[in-house]
Amino acid sequence: MLKKAGRILWNNIKILAGAAFVLATIYYSYLYLCKVFINKEAFYNDSFHNMPKDSVDIIVLGSSHAQYSFIPSFAYQDSGLYSYVLGSACQAPKVSYEMLKEALKNQSPELVILEVYTTTPVSYNCEGDVCFALAQYMMRGQEKQNVINFLPEEKAETYRNDFINNHNTWREMESLKELIYEKDTSITPDFGYIQLDAELPPKNSWYPLVYDNVPDFTLDEEDIDGLNNILDLCKEKDIQLLLYMMPMDSLTAENQGALDKVWQWADENDVKYLDFVQLSRKINYRLQIHNNGAHCFSNGASYITDYLMNFVKENYVFEHHTQNKELDSLYDLYVPGLTASVFRTEYNPVKYLSRLINYPDTYVIKYDSHDRPLGDTLRTCLLDMGLEGFDGYSSYYAIVRNGEVLVYSNTPLSYDLDGHHIEIGNGVLSIDENVINDYYGLSFTAFVDDFDHYTNKNINVWNSWDEGYGYDYKPLW
Protein backbone atom coordinates (compact mmCIF):
# COMPACT_ATOMS: atom_id res chain seq x y z
CA MET A 1 0.00 0.00 0.00
CA LEU A 2 2.77 2.40 0.95
CA LYS A 3 4.74 1.48 -2.15
CA LYS A 4 1.72 2.24 -4.36
CA ALA A 5 1.16 5.57 -2.62
CA GLY A 6 4.84 6.36 -3.06
CA ARG A 7 4.69 5.61 -6.80
CA ILE A 8 1.60 7.82 -7.17
CA LEU A 9 3.34 10.63 -5.28
CA TRP A 10 6.49 10.24 -7.35
CA ASN A 11 4.48 10.30 -10.59
CA ASN A 12 2.64 13.43 -9.43
CA ILE A 13 5.95 15.09 -8.60
CA LYS A 14 7.26 14.24 -12.08
CA ILE A 15 4.10 15.62 -13.68
CA LEU A 16 4.34 18.83 -11.64
CA ALA A 17 8.05 19.16 -12.40
CA GLY A 18 7.39 18.60 -16.08
CA ALA A 19 4.59 21.13 -16.07
CA ALA A 20 6.81 23.64 -14.23
CA PHE A 21 9.56 23.03 -16.76
CA VAL A 22 7.18 23.57 -19.69
CA LEU A 23 5.74 26.74 -18.12
CA ALA A 24 9.23 28.07 -17.35
CA THR A 25 10.33 27.32 -20.92
CA ILE A 26 7.31 29.16 -22.30
CA TYR A 27 7.83 32.09 -19.90
CA TYR A 28 11.54 32.58 -20.57
CA SER A 29 11.07 32.01 -24.29
CA TYR A 30 8.43 34.70 -24.21
CA LEU A 31 10.79 37.08 -22.36
CA TYR A 32 13.48 36.34 -24.93
CA LEU A 33 11.11 37.01 -27.83
CA CYS A 34 10.10 40.30 -26.19
CA LYS A 35 13.76 41.33 -26.31
CA VAL A 36 14.04 40.34 -29.97
CA PHE A 37 10.78 41.96 -31.03
CA ILE A 38 11.28 45.29 -29.30
CA ASN A 39 10.13 48.54 -30.85
CA LYS A 40 13.05 49.35 -33.17
CA GLU A 41 12.25 53.07 -33.05
CA ALA A 42 12.26 53.30 -29.24
CA PHE A 43 15.16 54.58 -27.13
CA TYR A 44 15.94 52.05 -24.40
CA ASN A 45 18.96 53.83 -22.87
CA ASP A 46 21.09 50.71 -22.53
CA SER A 47 23.99 53.13 -22.14
CA PHE A 48 22.95 54.11 -18.62
CA HIS A 49 22.37 50.51 -17.59
CA ASN A 50 25.89 49.73 -18.82
CA MET A 51 27.53 52.30 -16.53
CA PRO A 52 29.81 50.60 -13.97
CA LYS A 53 27.95 49.87 -10.76
CA ASP A 54 27.88 52.74 -8.24
CA SER A 55 29.98 54.95 -10.51
CA VAL A 56 27.54 57.83 -11.11
CA ASP A 57 27.84 60.72 -8.64
CA ILE A 58 25.00 62.89 -9.97
CA ILE A 59 21.70 61.86 -11.57
CA VAL A 60 19.82 64.58 -13.48
CA LEU A 61 16.07 64.01 -13.84
CA GLY A 62 13.37 65.98 -15.63
CA SER A 63 11.87 66.82 -18.98
CA SER A 64 13.57 67.47 -22.31
CA HIS A 65 14.68 70.80 -20.82
CA ALA A 66 17.03 68.79 -18.60
CA GLN A 67 18.28 66.80 -21.58
CA TYR A 68 19.18 69.96 -23.49
CA SER A 69 20.53 72.05 -20.59
CA PHE A 70 22.98 69.84 -18.68
CA ILE A 71 26.25 68.67 -20.25
CA PRO A 72 27.84 65.84 -18.22
CA SER A 73 31.20 66.22 -20.01
CA PHE A 74 31.45 69.87 -18.98
CA ALA A 75 30.28 68.99 -15.45
CA TYR A 76 33.13 66.46 -15.32
CA GLN A 77 35.61 69.10 -16.53
CA ASP A 78 34.42 71.48 -13.84
CA SER A 79 34.33 69.04 -10.94
CA GLY A 80 35.77 65.62 -11.80
CA LEU A 81 32.35 64.11 -10.96
CA TYR A 82 30.45 61.61 -13.12
CA SER A 83 26.88 62.58 -14.01
CA TYR A 84 24.12 61.20 -16.21
CA VAL A 85 20.93 62.84 -17.55
CA LEU A 86 17.91 60.53 -17.23
CA GLY A 87 15.47 62.97 -18.79
CA SER A 88 12.55 62.27 -21.09
CA ALA A 89 9.95 64.38 -22.88
CA CYS A 90 7.50 66.00 -20.45
CA GLN A 91 8.77 63.91 -17.53
CA ALA A 92 6.42 64.68 -14.64
CA PRO A 93 7.59 64.35 -10.99
CA LYS A 94 5.78 61.02 -10.58
CA VAL A 95 7.68 59.69 -13.62
CA SER A 96 10.95 61.17 -12.31
CA TYR A 97 10.31 59.21 -9.11
CA GLU A 98 10.07 55.94 -11.06
CA MET A 99 13.15 56.91 -13.08
CA LEU A 100 15.07 57.50 -9.86
CA LYS A 101 14.05 54.08 -8.57
CA GLU A 102 15.26 52.61 -11.86
CA ALA A 103 18.59 54.42 -11.48
CA LEU A 104 19.07 53.20 -7.92
CA LYS A 105 19.00 49.58 -9.03
CA ASN A 106 22.62 49.91 -10.14
CA GLN A 107 23.81 53.32 -8.93
CA SER A 108 24.26 55.13 -5.60
CA PRO A 109 24.39 58.83 -6.54
CA GLU A 110 25.18 61.42 -3.90
CA LEU A 111 23.13 64.14 -5.61
CA VAL A 112 19.91 64.22 -7.63
CA ILE A 113 19.29 67.35 -9.73
CA LEU A 114 15.61 67.66 -10.67
CA GLU A 115 14.37 69.99 -13.43
CA VAL A 116 10.78 71.07 -12.66
CA TYR A 117 9.26 72.34 -15.94
CA THR A 118 6.34 69.90 -15.77
CA THR A 119 5.02 71.42 -12.53
CA THR A 120 4.08 74.61 -14.46
CA PRO A 121 0.98 75.22 -16.61
CA VAL A 122 3.08 75.66 -19.75
CA SER A 123 3.66 71.89 -19.64
CA TYR A 124 -0.05 71.33 -20.32
CA ASN A 125 0.93 71.33 -23.98
CA CYS A 126 2.57 67.94 -23.45
CA GLU A 127 0.77 65.04 -25.06
CA GLY A 128 -0.29 62.31 -22.65
CA ASP A 129 1.34 59.37 -24.44
CA VAL A 130 4.69 61.15 -24.79
CA CYS A 131 4.93 61.88 -21.06
CA PHE A 132 4.95 58.19 -20.22
CA ALA A 133 5.77 56.16 -23.32
CA LEU A 134 9.26 57.56 -23.87
CA ALA A 135 10.15 57.22 -20.20
CA GLN A 136 8.95 53.63 -19.84
CA TYR A 137 11.19 52.49 -22.69
CA MET A 138 14.16 53.53 -20.51
CA MET A 139 13.04 51.39 -17.57
CA ARG A 140 12.76 47.73 -16.71
CA GLY A 141 10.70 45.64 -14.32
CA GLN A 142 8.09 47.12 -12.00
CA GLU A 143 9.11 50.73 -12.62
CA LYS A 144 8.37 50.27 -16.33
CA GLN A 145 4.94 48.84 -15.52
CA ASN A 146 4.21 51.63 -13.04
CA VAL A 147 4.81 54.28 -15.71
CA ILE A 148 2.73 52.39 -18.29
CA ASN A 149 -0.09 52.25 -15.74
CA PHE A 150 -0.19 56.05 -15.64
CA LEU A 151 -1.73 55.86 -19.13
CA PRO A 152 -5.44 55.23 -19.75
CA GLU A 153 -6.01 51.45 -19.92
CA GLU A 154 -6.74 51.32 -23.65
CA LYS A 155 -3.40 53.04 -24.34
CA ALA A 156 -1.47 51.21 -21.63
CA GLU A 157 -2.23 47.90 -23.34
CA THR A 158 -0.28 48.98 -26.39
CA TYR A 159 2.94 49.31 -24.36
CA ARG A 160 2.78 46.28 -22.06
CA ASN A 161 3.70 43.59 -24.52
CA ASP A 162 6.58 44.10 -26.94
CA PHE A 163 6.28 40.66 -28.56
CA ILE A 164 2.54 40.86 -29.23
CA ASN A 165 2.76 44.47 -30.41
CA ASN A 166 5.79 44.01 -32.67
CA HIS A 167 5.71 40.34 -33.66
CA ASN A 168 5.10 41.19 -37.31
CA THR A 169 8.53 42.78 -37.55
CA TRP A 170 9.84 39.32 -38.51
CA ARG A 171 8.59 40.18 -42.00
CA GLU A 172 11.24 42.91 -42.16
CA MET A 173 14.09 40.66 -41.00
CA GLU A 174 16.68 39.93 -43.64
CA SER A 175 17.89 36.73 -41.97
CA LEU A 176 17.25 34.46 -38.99
CA LYS A 177 20.40 35.91 -37.41
CA GLU A 178 18.26 38.86 -36.32
CA LEU A 179 16.44 36.47 -33.96
CA ILE A 180 19.64 36.25 -31.95
CA TYR A 181 19.41 38.87 -29.21
CA GLU A 182 22.69 40.68 -28.62
CA LYS A 183 22.73 43.04 -25.67
CA ASP A 184 24.27 46.46 -26.30
CA THR A 185 27.10 46.86 -23.81
CA SER A 186 28.37 50.27 -24.94
CA ILE A 187 28.28 53.60 -23.10
CA THR A 188 27.51 56.65 -25.23
CA PRO A 189 29.71 59.66 -24.40
CA ASP A 190 26.80 62.13 -24.42
CA PHE A 191 25.61 60.64 -21.09
CA GLY A 192 22.01 61.64 -21.80
CA TYR A 193 22.72 65.17 -23.08
CA ILE A 194 21.10 66.25 -26.37
CA GLN A 195 23.17 68.74 -28.36
CA LEU A 196 21.38 71.58 -30.16
CA ASP A 197 23.47 73.95 -32.29
CA ALA A 198 22.37 77.54 -32.87
CA GLU A 199 22.01 79.16 -36.25
CA LEU A 200 24.01 82.38 -36.40
CA PRO A 201 23.43 85.20 -36.11
CA PRO A 202 20.01 85.78 -34.45
CA LYS A 203 18.21 88.93 -35.52
CA ASN A 204 17.01 89.74 -32.01
CA SER A 205 17.45 88.49 -28.48
CA TRP A 206 15.79 89.10 -25.14
CA TYR A 207 15.66 87.95 -21.55
CA PRO A 208 12.76 85.75 -20.37
CA LEU A 209 9.97 87.72 -18.75
CA VAL A 210 9.88 88.07 -14.96
CA TYR A 211 6.58 89.33 -13.49
CA ASP A 212 6.14 91.61 -10.49
CA ASN A 213 2.59 90.43 -9.81
CA VAL A 214 1.62 86.78 -10.17
CA PRO A 215 -1.70 85.03 -9.49
CA ASP A 216 -2.03 82.49 -6.73
CA PHE A 217 -1.57 78.96 -8.03
CA THR A 218 -2.36 75.54 -6.62
CA LEU A 219 0.05 72.80 -7.59
CA ASP A 220 -1.37 69.55 -8.92
CA GLU A 221 -1.66 66.96 -6.13
CA GLU A 222 0.10 64.36 -8.27
CA ASP A 223 3.04 66.73 -8.73
CA ILE A 224 3.24 67.35 -4.98
CA ASP A 225 3.10 63.60 -4.33
CA GLY A 226 5.85 63.07 -6.91
CA LEU A 227 8.07 65.70 -5.28
CA ASN A 228 7.44 64.24 -1.83
CA ASN A 229 8.20 60.71 -3.03
CA ILE A 230 11.47 61.82 -4.61
CA LEU A 231 12.44 63.69 -1.43
CA ASP A 232 11.56 60.72 0.80
CA LEU A 233 13.56 58.32 -1.38
CA CYS A 234 16.53 60.69 -1.36
CA LYS A 235 16.39 60.91 2.42
CA GLU A 236 16.12 57.13 2.71
CA LYS A 237 19.18 56.64 0.51
CA ASP A 238 21.11 59.62 1.96
CA ILE A 239 21.05 61.47 -1.39
CA GLN A 240 21.21 65.25 -1.64
CA LEU A 241 18.60 67.05 -3.79
CA LEU A 242 18.69 70.20 -5.95
CA LEU A 243 15.87 71.65 -8.09
CA TYR A 244 16.15 73.98 -11.08
CA MET A 245 13.99 75.65 -13.73
CA MET A 246 15.02 76.65 -17.25
CA PRO A 247 14.20 79.94 -19.05
CA MET A 248 11.89 79.71 -22.04
CA ASP A 249 9.77 81.96 -24.20
CA SER A 250 6.26 80.82 -23.19
CA LEU A 251 6.35 81.46 -19.44
CA THR A 252 3.41 83.54 -18.20
CA ALA A 253 2.61 85.11 -14.84
CA GLU A 254 0.62 81.97 -14.04
CA ASN A 255 3.69 79.83 -14.67
CA GLN A 256 5.74 82.04 -12.39
CA GLY A 257 3.04 81.62 -9.75
CA ALA A 258 3.36 77.85 -10.08
CA LEU A 259 7.14 78.08 -9.74
CA ASP A 260 6.75 80.19 -6.62
CA LYS A 261 4.78 77.33 -5.08
CA VAL A 262 7.46 74.81 -6.06
CA TRP A 263 10.11 77.02 -4.43
CA GLN A 264 7.85 77.37 -1.38
CA TRP A 265 7.71 73.56 -1.17
CA ALA A 266 11.51 73.49 -1.49
CA ASP A 267 11.97 76.06 1.31
CA GLU A 268 9.61 74.14 3.59
CA ASN A 269 11.59 70.94 3.01
CA ASP A 270 15.06 72.51 3.17
CA VAL A 271 15.76 71.73 -0.51
CA LYS A 272 17.98 74.10 -2.49
CA TYR A 273 16.92 75.36 -5.93
CA LEU A 274 18.06 77.55 -8.83
CA ASP A 275 15.54 79.56 -10.85
CA PHE A 276 17.34 80.38 -14.09
CA VAL A 277 14.40 82.50 -15.22
CA GLN A 278 15.21 84.87 -12.36
CA LEU A 279 18.97 84.40 -12.86
CA SER A 280 18.97 85.02 -16.62
CA ARG A 281 20.09 88.64 -16.39
CA LYS A 282 22.78 87.81 -13.87
CA ILE A 283 24.37 85.19 -16.11
CA ASN A 284 23.49 87.07 -19.34
CA TYR A 285 21.39 84.19 -20.69
CA ARG A 286 19.27 85.35 -23.64
CA LEU A 287 16.54 83.70 -25.64
CA GLN A 288 17.38 83.22 -29.34
CA ILE A 289 21.12 83.38 -28.50
CA HIS A 290 21.31 80.67 -25.86
CA ASN A 291 17.86 79.14 -26.30
CA ASN A 292 15.50 78.67 -29.25
CA GLY A 293 12.56 79.74 -27.12
CA ALA A 294 12.15 76.29 -25.61
CA HIS A 295 15.43 74.34 -25.45
CA CYS A 296 19.04 75.30 -24.81
CA PHE A 297 21.53 75.67 -27.58
CA SER A 298 24.92 74.19 -26.70
CA ASN A 299 26.28 77.58 -25.65
CA GLY A 300 23.30 78.08 -23.32
CA ALA A 301 23.76 74.59 -21.90
CA SER A 302 27.39 75.46 -21.14
CA TYR A 303 26.18 78.50 -19.14
CA ILE A 304 23.64 76.45 -17.19
CA THR A 305 26.04 73.57 -16.53
CA ASP A 306 28.82 75.90 -15.38
CA TYR A 307 26.53 77.75 -12.98
CA LEU A 308 24.98 74.55 -11.66
CA MET A 309 28.35 72.92 -11.03
CA ASN A 310 29.79 76.00 -9.30
CA PHE A 311 26.71 75.98 -7.07
CA VAL A 312 27.09 72.24 -6.47
CA LYS A 313 30.76 72.57 -5.50
CA GLU A 314 29.91 75.32 -3.03
CA ASN A 315 26.88 73.66 -1.42
CA TYR A 316 27.17 69.87 -1.64
CA VAL A 317 29.60 67.28 -0.35
CA PHE A 318 30.71 64.18 -2.28
CA GLU A 319 32.37 61.55 -0.09
CA HIS A 320 32.21 58.42 -2.24
CA HIS A 321 33.47 59.41 -5.69
CA THR A 322 35.63 56.68 -7.19
CA GLN A 323 37.81 57.49 -10.18
CA ASN A 324 37.41 55.25 -13.20
CA LYS A 325 39.95 55.63 -16.03
CA GLU A 326 37.54 54.24 -18.62
CA LEU A 327 34.89 56.79 -17.64
CA ASP A 328 37.48 59.58 -17.53
CA SER A 329 38.27 58.86 -21.18
CA LEU A 330 34.59 58.77 -22.16
CA TYR A 331 33.76 62.04 -20.41
CA ASP A 332 36.78 63.67 -22.08
CA LEU A 333 35.87 62.25 -25.49
CA TYR A 334 32.87 64.54 -26.06
CA VAL A 335 34.58 67.75 -24.92
CA PRO A 336 36.35 68.95 -28.11
CA GLY A 337 33.26 68.68 -30.30
CA LEU A 338 31.01 70.26 -27.68
CA THR A 339 33.49 73.04 -27.07
CA ALA A 340 33.69 73.73 -30.79
CA SER A 341 29.89 73.96 -30.88
CA VAL A 342 30.01 76.46 -28.03
CA PHE A 343 32.74 78.42 -29.82
CA ARG A 344 30.61 78.71 -32.93
CA THR A 345 27.66 80.17 -31.03
CA GLU A 346 29.20 82.15 -28.15
CA TYR A 347 28.68 85.91 -28.35
CA ASN A 348 30.10 86.97 -25.01
CA PRO A 349 33.88 87.32 -25.53
CA VAL A 350 34.73 86.83 -21.86
CA LYS A 351 32.69 83.60 -21.73
CA TYR A 352 34.25 82.55 -25.02
CA LEU A 353 37.81 83.09 -23.79
CA SER A 354 37.19 81.41 -20.44
CA ARG A 355 36.16 78.26 -22.33
CA LEU A 356 39.07 78.60 -24.76
CA ILE A 357 41.61 78.66 -21.92
CA ASN A 358 40.66 75.08 -21.01
CA TYR A 359 40.24 73.84 -24.58
CA PRO A 360 41.80 70.34 -24.62
CA ASP A 361 43.23 70.47 -28.13
CA THR A 362 44.89 72.90 -30.54
CA TYR A 363 43.97 76.47 -31.36
CA VAL A 364 45.59 79.40 -33.14
CA ILE A 365 45.54 83.04 -31.99
CA LYS A 366 46.04 85.72 -34.62
CA TYR A 367 46.07 89.38 -33.48
CA ASP A 368 46.98 92.06 -36.01
CA SER A 369 47.24 95.20 -33.91
CA HIS A 370 48.05 97.88 -36.54
CA ASP A 371 48.98 100.10 -33.58
CA ARG A 372 45.41 99.96 -32.27
CA PRO A 373 45.63 98.32 -28.81
CA LEU A 374 42.98 96.11 -27.26
CA GLY A 375 40.64 97.62 -24.70
CA ASP A 376 41.24 96.84 -21.04
CA THR A 377 38.53 94.18 -20.74
CA LEU A 378 39.68 92.02 -23.62
CA ARG A 379 43.39 92.59 -22.92
CA THR A 380 42.89 91.45 -19.31
CA CYS A 381 41.13 88.28 -20.50
CA LEU A 382 44.01 87.39 -22.78
CA LEU A 383 46.61 88.22 -20.15
CA ASP A 384 44.76 85.90 -17.75
CA MET A 385 45.29 83.12 -20.28
CA GLY A 386 49.00 83.29 -19.43
CA LEU A 387 50.06 83.65 -23.06
CA GLU A 388 53.81 83.86 -23.26
CA GLY A 389 54.99 87.05 -24.97
CA PHE A 390 51.55 88.72 -25.11
CA ASP A 391 51.40 92.35 -23.94
CA GLY A 392 48.04 93.43 -25.36
CA TYR A 393 49.52 96.13 -27.58
CA SER A 394 51.78 94.46 -30.15
CA SER A 395 50.62 92.08 -32.87
CA TYR A 396 50.62 88.53 -31.54
CA TYR A 397 50.55 85.16 -33.29
CA ALA A 398 50.58 81.85 -31.40
CA ILE A 399 49.74 78.16 -31.57
CA VAL A 400 48.45 76.65 -28.33
CA ARG A 401 47.89 72.97 -27.53
CA ASN A 402 46.34 71.72 -24.28
CA GLY A 403 46.98 75.08 -22.64
CA GLU A 404 50.68 75.17 -23.63
CA VAL A 405 52.00 77.82 -26.04
CA LEU A 406 53.94 75.82 -28.62
CA VAL A 407 55.22 78.85 -30.53
CA TYR A 408 54.56 82.59 -30.54
CA SER A 409 55.78 85.70 -32.33
CA ASN A 410 55.03 89.39 -32.63
CA THR A 411 55.69 89.14 -36.36
CA PRO A 412 54.23 86.71 -38.93
CA LEU A 413 55.38 83.15 -38.26
CA SER A 414 55.65 79.76 -39.98
CA TYR A 415 55.41 76.49 -38.07
CA ASP A 416 55.16 72.78 -38.84
CA LEU A 417 52.83 70.72 -36.63
CA ASP A 418 51.64 67.12 -37.04
CA GLY A 419 52.84 67.09 -40.64
CA HIS A 420 51.06 70.33 -41.52
CA HIS A 421 52.62 73.67 -42.44
CA ILE A 422 51.01 76.69 -40.73
CA GLU A 423 51.42 80.34 -41.74
CA ILE A 424 50.06 83.11 -39.46
CA GLY A 425 50.18 86.88 -39.90
CA ASN A 426 49.10 89.96 -41.87
CA GLY A 427 45.43 89.06 -41.61
CA VAL A 428 45.84 85.49 -42.87
CA LEU A 429 45.95 82.01 -41.34
CA SER A 430 46.73 79.21 -43.78
CA ILE A 431 47.30 75.50 -43.33
CA ASP A 432 49.19 73.69 -46.11
CA GLU A 433 48.59 76.77 -48.31
CA ASN A 434 44.80 76.57 -47.74
CA VAL A 435 43.53 79.87 -46.35
CA ILE A 436 41.46 79.27 -43.21
CA ASN A 437 41.16 82.84 -41.99
CA ASP A 438 41.59 86.05 -43.98
CA TYR A 439 40.39 88.97 -41.87
CA TYR A 440 42.23 91.46 -39.71
CA GLY A 441 41.73 92.08 -36.01
CA LEU A 442 41.74 89.45 -33.27
CA SER A 443 40.73 85.94 -34.30
CA PHE A 444 40.82 82.43 -32.93
CA THR A 445 40.72 79.13 -34.79
CA ALA A 446 40.09 75.98 -32.76
CA PHE A 447 40.83 72.60 -34.32
CA VAL A 448 38.67 69.64 -33.34
CA ASP A 449 40.53 66.30 -33.34
CA ASP A 450 42.53 67.13 -36.48
CA PHE A 451 43.33 69.92 -38.91
CA ASP A 452 40.44 69.04 -41.21
CA HIS A 453 37.86 70.03 -38.58
CA TYR A 454 38.02 73.54 -37.19
CA THR A 455 35.91 76.51 -36.14
CA ASN A 456 36.83 80.17 -36.55
CA LYS A 457 35.86 83.06 -34.32
CA ASN A 458 36.63 86.72 -34.96
CA ILE A 459 36.37 89.33 -32.21
CA ASN A 460 36.02 92.85 -33.55
CA VAL A 461 38.51 94.68 -31.35
CA TRP A 462 37.64 98.09 -32.79
CA ASN A 463 34.54 98.33 -30.58
CA SER A 464 34.83 100.33 -27.38
CA TRP A 465 35.57 97.51 -25.00
CA ASP A 466 36.16 99.86 -22.07
CA GLU A 467 32.60 101.19 -22.32
CA GLY A 468 31.23 97.68 -22.26
CA TYR A 469 30.77 94.65 -24.41
CA GLY A 470 27.77 92.56 -25.25
CA TYR A 471 25.22 91.66 -27.81
CA ASP A 472 24.31 95.24 -28.74
CA TYR A 473 27.86 95.64 -30.05
CA LYS A 474 27.79 92.31 -31.91
CA PRO A 475 31.45 91.84 -30.91
CA LEU A 476 31.88 88.42 -32.52
CA TRP A 477 31.84 87.61 -36.22
Buried (B, 14 or more C-beta within 10 A) or exposed (E): EEEEEEEEEEEEEEEEEEEEEEEEEEEEEEEEBBEBBBBEEBEBBBBBBBBBEEBBBBBBBBBBBBBBBBBBBBBBBBBEBBBBBBBBBBBBBBBBBBBBBBBBEBBBBBBBBBBBBBBBBBBEEBEEBBBBBBBBBBBEEEBBBBBBEBBEEEBBEEBBEBBEBBBEBEEEEEEEEEEEEEEEEEBBBBBBBBBBEBEEBBEEBEEBBBBEEBEEBEBBEEBBEBBBBBBEBBEEEEBBBBBBBBBBBEBBBBBBBBBBBBBEBBEEEEBBBBBBBBBBEEBBBBBBBBBBEBBBBBBBBBBBBBBBBEBBEEEBEBEEBEEBEEBEEBBBEBBBBBBBBBBBBBBBBBBBBBBBBEBEBBBBBBBBBEEEBBBEBBBBBBEEBEBEEBBBBEBBBBBBBEEEBEBBBBEBBEBEBEEBEBBBBEBBBBBEEEEBBEBBBBBBBBBBEEBEEBBBBBBBBEBEBEEEBBBEBEBBE
